[in-house]
Amino acid sequence: MRALVVGATGFVGSRLVEALAEAGHEVVACSRSATSHGFPEGVEPREADFAEPSTLEGLCEDIDVAYYLLHSLSAADFVERDRRYAKRFRSQADAGDVDRVVYLSGITSDETQSAHLDSRREVEGLLAAGGYDLTVLRAAIIIGAGSSSFRIIDDLTDRLPVMIVPEWVQTPCQPIYIDDAIRYLVGVLNVPATRGETYEIGGPTVHTYESMLRLLAALKQKHIVLIPVPVMSPELSAHWLRMVTDVDYNMARPLIESMRYPVTVSAEADIQSVIPIDRTSIGEAMATASGLR
């Protein structure tokens, strides 16, 4: 199968390219810097910039399945950019007569939430209007080296033995290890029933951000003290993170705003019912991502 990965040099995309190639698929890796990235032998690099429509011509020619992984979270106008880029991708996918599209989204509810989560849901709707079969996988935090969400937790446990934290540290979430997310992304190609469906993907256990901080600190053999405060706006939280972590403010603010909302896998949408895998424990995932394994 000839597979296109849009966003191929990113945290998820680079790993997905390798996994698809290892599975025997013919892979086209698309990003703005594709030709300078060290993809595995046999992978075809394709440079394209969704801000420049002229670079997209013929992007989806002879493509069977396309993975759409673009997210513009670090841009101040990320909602508008993601909307515009999704429409441009849909046009190219339809022009190339792509059979399937797989989109990695975020776990959301039908209610209005953060701009970040609402934008993910909007992009789902835009992509669903195409002439191909769309499969959506919704994830919460993806744990792995290079994940911005995990970097926040990793940096905090490294640098602050005592933390004044916002109430959102009590929010439930169901993180997933990057290798497990990749297994699901590749696995949908082998299960025809996943065409046109939406699933949620998560690890084997539900946590809070506080429990994840405490677990990672314990793995590092560090003692931390958390002092929750009832009032700390997303903007203030993002400024606080900018001072104590390496995460960019423009990236941190929408992530923090989203952390106020529960993101757990619902039983009816759990992909484990169609692609059962032996999932990695969150402790093992965090230990590996932080270099402890």
C-alpha positions in Angstrom: 0.0 0.0 0.0 1.3 3.5 -0.9 0.9 5.7 2.2 1.4 9.4 2.5 2.3 10.9 5.9 1.6 14.6 6.2 3.6 16.0 9.1 6.2 13.4 8.7 9.1 15.1 10.6 7.0 15.6 13.8 6.9 13.7 17.1 4.3 11.2 15.8 4.9 11.5 12.1 8.6 10.5 12.1 7.8 7.4 14.1 4.8 6.5 12.0 6.9 6.7 8.8 9.4 4.2 10.2 6.6 1.8 11.4 4.8 1.9 8.0 8.1 1.3 6.2 8.9 -1.6 8.5 5.4 -3.0 7.8 6.2 -3.2 4.1 4.2 -0.2 2.9 5.5 2.2 0.3 5.8 5.5 2.2 5.8 9.1 1.1 7.0 11.4 3.9 5.6 15.0 3.6 6.8 18.1 5.5 8.4 21.4 4.9 11.8 19.9 5.6 11.3 16.4 4.2 14.4 16.3 2.0 16.8 17.2 4.8 15.3 14.7 7.3 17.0 11.3 7.7 14.1 8.9 6.8 14.6 5.2 6.5 15.9 3.9 3.2 13.2 3.5 0.6 11.0 6.3 2.0 10.2 9.0 -0.6 10.6 12.6 0.9 8.1 15.1 -0.4 8.5 18.8 0.6 5.3 20.8 0.9 4.1 23.8 2.8 0.4 24.1 3.5 0.8 27.8 3.8 1.9 27.8 0.2 -0.8 26.1 -1.9 1.4 26.0 -5.0 3.7 23.5 -3.2 0.7 21.0 -2.8 0.0 20.3 -6.4 -0.1 16.5 -7.1 0.5 15.8 -3.4 -1.9 12.8 -3.3 -1.4 11.4 -6.7 -1.1 7.5 -6.6 -1.7 7.5 -2.9 -3.9 4.8 -1.3 -4.0 6.0 2.3 -3.0 9.4 3.7 -2.3 10.2 7.4 -3.0 13.7 8.3 -1.0 14.8 11.3 -0.7 18.6 10.9 -1.4 20.8 14.0 -0.4 24.4 14.2 -0.6 24.7 18.0 2.6 26.8 18.4 1.1 29.6 16.2 -1.1 32.3 17.8 -3.7 31.9 15.0 -3.6 28.0 15.1 -7.4 27.7 14.9 -7.6 29.5 11.5 -4.4 27.8 10.2 -5.7 24.3 11.0 -9.0 25.1 9.4 -7.3 26.4 6.2 -4.8 23.6 6.0 -7.4 20.9 6.5 -9.4 22.3 3.6 -6.3 22.4 1.4 -5.5 18.8 2.3 -9.0 17.6 1.6 -8.9 19.2 -1.8 -5.7 17.4 -2.6 -6.9 14.1 -1.3 -10.1 14.3 -3.4 -8.1 15.4 -6.5 -5.8 12.4 -6.0 -8.7 10.0 -5.5 -7.3 8.8 -2.2 -9.1 5.8 -0.8 -8.5 6.4 2.9 -7.5 9.1 5.3 -6.5 8.6 8.9 -6.5 11.7 11.2 -5.0 11.8 14.7 -7.2 14.0 16.8 -7.8 14.7 20.5 -10.3 13.2 22.9 -13.1 15.7 23.2 -16.8 16.0 24.1 -19.7 17.4 22.1 -19.7 20.5 24.4 -17.5 23.6 23.8 -14.2 23.1 25.4 -10.8 24.7 24.9 -9.8 26.3 21.6 -7.3 23.5 21.1 -9.8 20.7 21.5 -12.6 22.5 19.6 -10.2 23.0 16.7 -9.4 19.3 16.6 -13.1 18.5 16.4 -13.6 21.1 13.7 -10.8 19.6 11.6 -12.5 16.2 12.0 -15.6 17.6 10.4 -13.8 19.3 7.6 -11.9 16.1 6.7 -15.1 14.1 6.9 -16.5 16.1 4.0 -14.0 14.5 1.6 -14.8 11.7 -0.8 -12.5 9.1 0.9 -13.2 6.9 4.0 -12.0 8.8 7.1 -10.8 7.1 10.2 -10.3 9.3 13.3 -8.2 8.3 16.3 -8.6 10.5 19.3 -5.9 10.6 21.9 -5.2 12.5 25.1 -1.6 13.0 26.2 0.9 10.9 24.1 3.9 10.1 26.2 7.3 9.9 24.5 10.5 11.8 24.0 9.7 14.9 22.0 6.1 15.2 23.3 5.3 18.8 24.4 2.7 17.6 26.9 5.1 15.1 28.4 7.9 17.6 28.5 5.9 19.8 30.8 5.6 16.9 33.4 9.2 15.8 32.8 10.7 19.3 33.3 8.6 20.0 36.4 9.7 16.9 38.2 13.3 17.8 37.3 13.3 21.4 38.4 10.8 22.0 41.1 10.7 20.1 44.4 7.9 22.3 45.6 5.2 23.4 43.1 2.3 25.7 43.5 -0.1 24.2 40.9 -3.5 25.0 39.5 -6.6 22.9 40.2 -6.4 21.2 36.8 -3.7 18.9 38.2 -6.8 16.9 39.5 -8.3 16.5 36.0 -8.5 12.9 34.9 -6.7 11.9 31.7 -5.8 8.6 30.0 -2.3 9.0 28.5 -0.9 6.6 25.9 2.7 5.6 25.1 3.8 6.7 21.6 4.7 3.2 20.5 1.1 2.1 21.3 -0.4 5.0 19.4 1.8 4.1 16.4 0.6 0.5 16.6 -3.0 1.7 16.4 -2.3 4.1 13.6 -0.7 1.3 11.5 -3.1 -1.3 12.7 -6.2 0.3 11.3 -5.0 -0.4 7.8 -5.4 -4.2 8.5 -9.0 -3.9 9.9 -11.5 -2.9 7.2 -14.2 -2.3 9.8 -12.3 0.9 10.9 -13.1 2.7 7.7 -15.3 5.6 8.3 -15.2 5.2 12.1 -14.0 7.3 15.0 -12.1 5.7 18.0 -10.5 6.8 21.2 -7.0 5.6 22.1 -5.5 5.5 25.6 -3.2 3.6 27.9 -4.3 0.9 30.3 -5.0 3.2 33.3 -6.6 6.6 34.0 -4.5 9.1 35.9 -4.6 12.8 37.0 -1.8 15.2 36.2 -1.0 15.1 39.9 -0.6 11.3 39.9 1.5 11.4 36.8 3.8 14.1 38.4 4.1 12.0 41.5 4.7 8.7 39.6 7.4 10.2 37.4 9.1 11.9 40.5 9.1 8.5 42.2 10.7 6.9 39.2 13.4 9.5 39.3 13.7 8.9 43.1 12.8 12.5 43.8 10.4 13.9 46.4 8.0 16.6 45.3 5.4 18.7 47.2 2.4 20.0 45.3 0.4 22.9 46.6 -2.9 23.4 44.6 -4.3 26.9 44.4 -8.0 27.5 43.4 -7.3 30.5 41.0 -4.7 30.3 38.3 -5.8 31.3 34.7 -4.5 29.4 31.7 -2.5 32.5 30.8 -0.9 32.7 34.2 -0.3 29.0 34.2 1.4 29.2 30.8 3.7 32.1 31.9 4.6 30.0 35.0 5.4 27.0 32.8 7.5 29.2 30.5 9.7 30.1 33.5 10.2 26.6 34.8 10.0 24.4 31.6 11.4 24.4 28.1 7.9 24.5 26.5 7.2 27.5 24.3 4.5 29.9 25.7 2.5 29.8 22.5 2.4 26.0 22.8 1.9 25.9 26.5 -1.2 28.1 26.7 -3.6 26.0 24.5 -2.2 22.8 26.2 -2.9 24.2 29.6 -6.3 25.4 28.7 -7.1 21.9 27.4 -5.8 20.3 30.7 -8.9 21.6 32.5 -11.1 19.1 30.7 -11.3 15.3 31.4 -9.9 13.3 28.5 -10.5 9.6 29.1 -11.5 6.8 26.7 -15.2 5.9 26.6 -16.1 2.2 26.5 -18.1 2.6 23.3 -15.3 4.3 21.4 -12.4 2.3 22.7 -10.2 1.0 19.8 -9.2 -1.9 22.0 -12.5 -3.6 20.9 -11.3 -3.8 17.3 -7.5 -3.7 17.6 -6.6 -5.3 20.9 -2.9 -4.8 21.9 -0.9 -5.3 25.0 -0.6 -1.7 26.1 2.4 -0.2 27.9 2.0 0.9 31.5 2.2 4.6 32.1 5.1 4.1 34.5 7.1 2.2 31.9 6.1 4.8 29.2 7.3 7.7 31.3 10.5 5.9 32.4 11.4 5.2 28.8 10.5 8.7 27.6 12.5 10.4 30.3 15.6 8.3 29.6 15.4 6.2 32.8 15.2 2.9 30.8 
